[in-house]
């Protein structure tokens, strides 16, 4: 996890300080010393004034992501699904138009994640028999026994992404007037 | 008001190691996203590029916030020690099974220092519940010696040991997650 490398050539100093903990100390003259000790021997220090350090902090803040343990509930997942429920109200022609834009895997994951028999029937009905059989077989093979409310992070993420992919296609086709959506069916 | 010295870069290679130092720099450039960042300084005709990963950048940002809390008041970081603790708070969100797996990977001393430093009764309860009764008793006994010694006012050496113990705990948990041995964390809180 820790990696330190230092190279210097033609006025260009390059330091790789991945995983090395920085330390900031306030100096007696009011400025700040930002230091990295990658090991017991090497050291990199930058003495910065207060305004520069504040500016540096401001630049870092948007990138600060605090890790959090995955916690989801059926209600949380439902909020992701809700955005796509209106699809089952679309006309058969619109569904067929949407399916032409999506790859098979996305449709399979989408159907698994949505957990909606009516939606599944509607989608499968608008495929060729061969395609519908293939999708059903793949869903059974890959997803049987995995509840999208309690699956692991990777599977749940794939489900959420599949919903986003499908909605993106729907939005685009709607904007291009290739399909018609009843606005009352959609969530804001 | 202190006048800024002319920016300079000094680079020396001694028998014990390399020392690089820049001073008087008022301009920098931070670029990158997600997992890899480069912090660049222009110093008297030379360029210094510092490559950081997301964890290092996070620590750097949080340390700046520790000095200038107005940068991110929502994080409620009122000092350097809080900053180090904040980065490890998610450990207590792990499920009991994951805690047990994590405990098997940690040295007793690391755990002792980390718990003392974290000052978090909920975390302590979770850890103790995940330990065999015999070890839990020893841990409680050893921790009792530390009670009354506030890590915020301890010597810098002890605080450093506490910080690195906490860092080791989070690094180990992250590694176990990456290996799929314990429940993965997901998403990130801002």
Interface residues (C-beta under 8 A of the other chain):
Chain A: X1 X6 X8 X11 X12 X13 X14 X15 X16 X17 X18 X19 X20 X21 X22 X23 X24 X26 X29 X30 X31 X32 X34 X39 X40 X41 X42 X43 X44 X45 X46 X47 X48 X49 X51 X52 X53 X54 X55 X56 X57 X58 X59 X60 X61 X63 X64 X65 X66 X67 X68 X69 X70 X71 X72 X152 X153 X154 X157
Chain B: X2 X4 X9 X11 X16 X17 X18 X19 X20 X21 X22 X23 X24 X25 X26 X27 X28 X30 X33 X37 X39 X41 X45 X46 X47 X48 X49 X50 X51 X52 X53 X54 X55 X56 X57 X58 X59 X60 X61 X62 X63 X64 X65 X66 X67 X68 X71 X72 X75 X80 X86 X87 X89 X90 X93 X94 X163 X167 X171 X174 X175 X183 X184 X185 X186 X187 X188 X189 X190
